[in-house]
């Protein structure tokens, strides 16, 4: 049970890291890659912190999920599920661990 939230947190970091490659397209500049890299590094830092202090980090993941859920202007249920429910579930698993 301990490894499931860790695997989910690595998947979240990997998912955001894929967006760094988007910046190499013809429609994007290096600033786009840099902003995606910054987001990925922040989530990686949260993941590392969560592995050291799972209770506090779990609440941070829950806060990230709720932040996206309430700030999202999207009506696309798939994007809301990926960007808000996955961090929320990961945070819950870290807390109940």
C-alpha positions in Angstrom: 0.0 0.0 0.0 3.0 2.3 0.6 4.2 2.1 -3.0 0.9 3.0 -4.8 1.0 6.8 -3.9 4.7 6.9 -4.7 4.0 5.4 -8.1 1.2 7.8 -8.7 3.3 10.8 -7.8 6.0 9.7 -10.2 3.3 9.3 -12.9 2.1 12.8 -12.2 5.7 14.2 -12.6 6.2 12.2 -15.8 2.9 13.4 -17.2 3.9 17.0 -16.7 7.4 16.3 -18.0 6.0 15.2 -21.3 4.7 18.8 -21.9 8.3 20.0 -21.9 8.7 18.4 -25.3 5.7 20.4 -26.6 8.0 23.5 -26.5 10.1 22.2 -29.3 7.3 22.5 -31.9 7.2 25.2 -34.5 4.4 27.0 -32.7 6.2 27.3 -29.3 9.2 29.2 -28.1 11.8 28.3 -25.6 9.8 30.2 -22.9 7.0 27.7 -23.2 9.5 24.9 -22.6 10.9 26.8 -19.6 7.5 27.3 -18.1 6.6 23.7 -18.4 10.0 22.8 -17.0 9.4 25.0 -14.0 6.0 23.4 -13.3 7.5 19.9 -13.6 10.3 20.9 -11.2 7.8 22.2 -8.6 5.8 19.0 -8.8 9.0 17.0 -8.5 10.0 19.0 -5.4 6.6 18.4 -3.9 6.9 14.6 -4.7 10.4 14.5 -3.0 9.1 16.4 0.0 6.0 14.1 0.2 8.3 11.0 0.3 10.1 12.5 3.3 6.9 13.8 5.1 3.9 11.9 3.7 1.3 13.6 5.9 2.2 17.2 4.9 2.9 16.3 1.3 -0.4 14.5 1.0 -2.2 17.7 2.0 -0.2 19.6 -0.6 -1.2 17.1 -3.3 -4.9 17.5 -2.2 -4.5 21.3 -2.3 -3.1 21.1 -5.9 -6.0 18.9 -7.0 -8.6 21.2 -5.4 -6.8 24.3 -6.8 -7.0 23.0 -10.4 -10.6 21.8 -9.9 -11.8 25.2 -8.8 -9.7 27.3 -11.1 -10.3 25.3 -14.2 -12.5 26.9 -16.8 -12.7 23.8 -18.8 -15.8 21.7 -19.3 -13.8 18.7 -20.4 -14.3 16.1 -17.7 -11.2 14.1 -18.9 -8.8 17.0 -18.3 -10.4 17.8 -14.9 -10.1 14.1 -13.9 -6.4 13.9 -14.9 -5.3 17.3 -13.5 -7.4 17.4 -10.3 -8.6 13.9 -9.3 -5.2 12.2 -9.7 -3.3 14.6 -7.4 -6.3 14.5 -5.0 -6.3 10.7 -4.9 -2.5 10.6 -4.5 -2.7 13.0 -1.6 -5.4 10.9 0.1 -3.3 7.7 -0.3 -0.3 9.4 1.2 -2.4 10.6 4.2 -4.1 7.2 4.9 -0.8 5.3 4.4 
